[in-house]
Amino acid sequence: MAANVESMFYVRETPWHGLGVRVEEAPASADALKIAGLDWKVLQEPVFTGNEEQIPGFYANVRNRDRKVLGVVSDRYKVVQNEEAFAFTDALLGEGIRYETAGSLQNGRKVWILAKLPQAYIMAGEQITPYLVFSNAHDGTGAIRVALTPIRVVCNNTLNLALHTAKRSWACVHTGDIRGKIADARDTLLFAQEYMGELGKKFDELRRKRLSDSQVLEYIERLLPMEEGDSKRAKNVRRLREDMKMRYFDAPDLKDVGKNAYRFVNAVSDFATHAEPLRRTANYKESLFARTMDGNPMIDKAYQMVSVA
């Protein structure tokens, strides 16, 4: 398991991000909290100087399980406990929701949960399943975030495109009426169906937009530019380009899609989600998983290129 992952589980088959401990059945929230290693609380305690003088206006967020300091925050910071995050998604999606994965990064500083939404969609003739991701930072460095991430079922590719016509994410900072802000997220997530509807329309448009082989090769070169005078990088970029070409021209799951913009976006998504990087860093898999929430710039760029063509 990668260095920055403290604890995590996944259901049945190893997920595309390759992180976690395998379980046979998607657990309900009470069990998911324990299996993911998130059954601990954050305490807020005063901060002192080396001379034992209390520093006003600041607290240390301390994990009760092992007394680990997760971060130092202002006195305006409101803690959202891990169990509250599960309770939120339970309330949002309904009792009995089953969680696909959950876990902790960076020794508890960041946590997330991911649940499969009950409704699957058929888009451009394929099954697309939306997932809800809830992430939280206990170290004071990030907001509470909730996002919708559609997954192409046949190959586990993420398709969380940045659309101008519908939003898929919501965030709030840890200050003010935090409980009220989380309750407001329910209104934002009611637009999940709107996002999926708009995504379906875009996929239909992309499927109708034919691409010549020369256009595809041009797009691949634009996505993976080659720098002049760097022979080592040029060799690596050529390898990546060949990988992306293979995912467009030869992928079995795309052979019946037709040569069109939808096929190209899915090939880029497959590459961005699954391709081996030139340099695998210690936190490569966590970064890849983080894009479930943030979106992938390469996929968005590919979508923008074929949309304006």
C-alpha positions in Angstrom: 0.0 0.0 0.0 1.3 3.5 -0.8 3.1 5.4 1.9 0.5 8.1 2.5 -2.5 5.8 2.9 -3.1 5.0 6.5 -6.2 2.8 6.3 -8.8 2.0 3.6 -11.1 -0.8 2.4 -12.6 -1.7 -0.9 -15.3 -4.1 -2.0 -14.6 -7.3 -3.9 -12.5 -6.5 -7.0 -9.4 -4.3 -6.7 -10.5 -0.8 -7.7 -8.7 1.2 -10.4 -6.8 3.2 -7.8 -5.5 -0.1 -6.3 -5.7 1.0 -2.7 -7.1 -0.6 0.4 -8.1 -3.9 2.2 -10.5 -6.2 0.4 -14.0 -7.0 1.8 -16.6 -9.3 0.3 -19.7 -7.1 0.7 -20.3 -3.4 0.7 -20.8 -2.5 4.4 -23.3 -0.2 5.9 -22.1 3.0 7.6 -21.5 1.6 11.1 -19.3 -1.3 9.8 -17.7 0.9 7.1 -16.5 3.3 9.8 -14.7 0.5 11.6 -13.3 -1.4 8.6 -11.9 1.8 7.1 -10.1 2.5 10.4 -12.1 5.7 10.9 -13.7 4.9 14.2 -11.9 7.7 16.1 -12.7 11.3 17.1 -10.9 14.6 16.8 -10.4 16.5 20.1 -9.6 20.2 20.2 -7.0 21.1 22.8 -5.2 24.4 23.7 -1.8 25.2 22.2 1.1 26.3 24.5 4.5 27.8 23.9 7.7 26.2 25.2 7.3 28.3 28.3 3.8 26.8 28.9 2.1 30.0 27.9 -1.2 29.3 26.1 -1.5 30.7 22.6 -4.8 32.5 22.3 -7.0 31.9 19.3 -5.6 28.5 18.3 -6.3 24.9 19.0 -4.6 21.6 18.2 -6.8 19.0 16.5 -5.8 15.8 18.3 -6.9 12.2 17.4 -8.2 10.5 20.5 -7.0 7.0 19.5 -3.3 7.7 19.6 -2.9 11.4 20.6 -1.6 12.3 17.2 -1.7 16.0 16.4 -3.5 16.3 13.0 -3.1 20.1 12.7 -3.3 23.5 14.4 -6.4 25.5 13.6 -8.0 28.8 14.6 -10.7 28.9 17.3 -13.2 29.5 14.5 -12.6 26.0 13.1 -15.5 23.6 13.6 -14.7 19.8 13.7 -16.8 17.5 11.6 -16.2 14.0 13.0 -15.9 10.9 10.8 -19.1 9.5 12.1 -20.9 12.7 11.2 -19.7 12.4 7.6 -21.2 8.9 7.4 -24.4 10.1 9.0 -24.6 12.8 6.4 -24.4 10.4 3.5 -26.8 8.0 5.2 -29.3 10.9 5.5 -28.7 12.1 2.0 -28.8 8.7 0.2 -31.1 6.9 2.5 -30.7 4.3 5.3 -29.1 1.1 4.2 -26.7 2.8 1.7 -23.7 0.6 1.0 -20.2 2.1 1.0 -17.7 1.0 -1.7 -14.6 2.5 -0.1 -13.5 4.8 2.7 -10.2 5.6 4.2 -7.6 7.8 5.8 -4.6 9.6 4.2 -1.5 11.2 5.8 -2.0 9.7 9.3 -5.6 10.8 9.6 -5.2 14.4 8.3 -7.5 13.7 5.4 -10.4 11.2 5.2 -12.9 10.3 2.5 -15.9 8.0 1.9 -17.3 6.9 -1.4 -20.8 5.4 -2.0 -22.5 4.1 -5.1 -25.7 5.9 -5.9 -28.6 3.5 -6.4 -29.5 4.6 -10.0 -27.4 3.6 -13.0 -27.7 5.4 -16.3 -27.4 4.3 -19.9 -25.5 6.9 -21.9 -24.4 6.6 -25.5 -25.4 2.9 -25.2 -23.3 2.2 -22.2 -23.8 1.9 -18.4 -22.5 4.8 -16.4 -22.8 4.6 -12.6 -22.6 7.7 -10.4 -20.7 7.7 -7.1 -20.8 10.2 -4.3 -17.5 11.2 -2.7 -17.2 13.0 0.6 -13.8 14.2 1.7 -12.7 16.1 4.8 -9.4 17.5 6.2 -8.8 17.4 9.9 -5.5 19.4 9.6 -7.1 22.8 8.7 -5.8 22.8 5.2 -8.9 22.0 3.2 -12.7 22.3 3.1 -15.4 19.7 3.4 -16.1 18.6 -0.1 -18.8 16.5 -1.7 -18.7 15.5 -5.4 -20.4 13.3 -7.9 -18.1 11.0 -10.0 -19.6 9.0 -12.9 -17.8 5.7 -13.7 -18.0 3.9 -17.0 -18.8 0.4 -15.7 -17.2 -1.7 -18.4 -13.7 -0.5 -17.6 -13.9 1.6 -14.4 -12.9 4.8 -16.1 -13.8 8.1 -14.4 -15.9 10.5 -16.5 -16.3 13.4 -14.1 -16.2 16.1 -16.9 -16.3 19.7 -16.0 -19.5 20.9 -17.6 -20.6 24.5 -17.9 -24.2 23.5 -17.8 -24.3 21.6 -14.5 -22.2 21.4 -11.3 -21.1 18.1 -9.7 -19.4 19.3 -6.5 -19.9 21.4 -3.4 -17.6 22.6 -0.7 -17.6 24.6 2.6 -15.0 25.7 5.1 -14.8 24.6 8.7 -16.2 27.9 10.1 -19.5 29.4 11.0 -22.7 27.3 11.1 -21.0 24.1 9.9 -24.0 21.9 10.5 -26.2 24.2 8.5 -23.7 24.3 5.7 -23.6 20.5 5.5 -27.4 20.4 5.5 -27.3 22.8 2.5 -25.2 20.3 0.6 -28.4 18.2 0.4 -29.8 20.9 -1.9 -26.7 20.9 -4.1 -26.7 17.1 -4.4 -30.2 17.1 -5.6 -28.7 18.4 -8.8 -26.9 15.1 -9.3 -29.7 13.9 -11.6 -29.4 17.2 -13.5 -25.6 16.7 -13.9 -26.1 13.1 -15.2 -28.8 14.3 -17.6 -26.5 16.9 -19.0 -23.6 14.4 -19.2 -25.8 12.1 -21.2 -26.6 14.9 -23.7 -22.9 15.7 -24.1 -22.1 12.0 -24.6 -24.7 11.8 -27.4 -23.3 14.9 -29.0 -19.8 13.5 -28.8 -20.9 10.2 -30.3 -22.4 11.9 -33.3 -19.1 13.9 -33.9 -17.0 11.8 -36.2 -13.2 12.0 -36.0 -10.7 11.1 -38.7 -7.6 9.1 -37.7 -5.4 12.1 -38.5 -7.5 14.3 -36.1 -7.1 11.7 -33.4 -3.3 11.7 -33.9 -3.2 15.5 -33.8 -5.2 15.5 -30.5 -2.9 13.0 -29.0 0.1 15.1 -29.9 -1.5 18.2 -28.3 -2.3 16.3 -25.1 1.2 14.9 -24.9 3.5 17.6 -26.3 7.1 16.9 -27.0 9.8 19.3 -26.0 12.6 20.2 -28.4 16.1 19.1 -27.5 15.2 16.7 -24.7 15.9 13.3 -26.2 15.1 11.3 -23.1 11.8 13.0 -22.6 11.0 12.6 -26.3 11.5 8.9 -26.0 9.1 8.8 -23.0 6.5 10.9 -24.7 6.6 8.7 -27.8 5.9 5.7 -25.5 3.0 7.5 -23.9 1.6 8.5 -27.2 1.7 4.9 -28.4 -0.1 3.9 -25.3 -2.9 6.4 -25.9 -3.2 5.4 -29.6 -3.6 1.8 -28.5 -6.4 2.8 -26.1 -8.2 4.5 -28.9 -7.6 2.3 -31.9 -7.3 -1.2 -30.3 -9.3 -1.2 -27.0 -11.8 -4.1 -27.2 -14.5 -2.2 -25.2 -14.4 0.7 -27.8 -14.5 -1.4 -31.0 -18.2 -1.0 -31.5 -18.4 2.7 -30.5 -17.3 4.1 -33.8 -14.6 6.5 -34.6 -15.9 9.6 -32.9 -15.3 12.1 -30.1 -17.0 10.0 -27.5 -14.5 7.2 -28.3 -11.6 9.6 -28.0 -12.7 11.0 -24.6 -13.1 7.5 -23.3 -9.6 6.5 -24.6 -8.1 9.5 -22.9 -10.0 8.6 -19.7 -8.7 5.1 -19.9 -5.2 6.4 -20.3 -5.5 9.0 -17.5 -7.1 6.5 -15.1 -5.0 3.4 -15.8 -1.8 4.1 -17.7 1.6 3.6 -15.9 3.3 6.9 -15.3 6.8 7.7 -16.4 7.8 8.1 -12.8 5.8 6.5 -10.0 6.0 8.6 -6.9 5.3 7.4 -3.4 1.9 9.0 -3.4 1.0 8.3 -7.0 -2.1 6.2 -6.2 -3.4 8.6 -3.7 -3.0 11.4 -6.3 -4.9 9.3 -8.8 -7.7 8.6 -6.4 -7.9 12.3 -5.4 -8.9 13.1 -9.0 -12.1 11.2 -8.3 -13.0 14.3 -6.4 -11.1 17.0 -8.3 -11.5 15.8 -11.8 -8.7 15.0 -14.2 -7.2 17.9 -16.2 -6.2 15.7 -19.2 -9.7 14.3 -19.6 -11.2 17.8 -19.4 -8.7 19.1 -21.9 -9.6 16.2 -24.3 -13.3 17.0 -23.9 -12.7 20.7 -24.6 -10.7 19.9 -27.7 -13.3 17.7 -29.3 -16.2 20.0 -28.2 -14.9 23.0 -30.1 -13.7 21.0 -33.1 
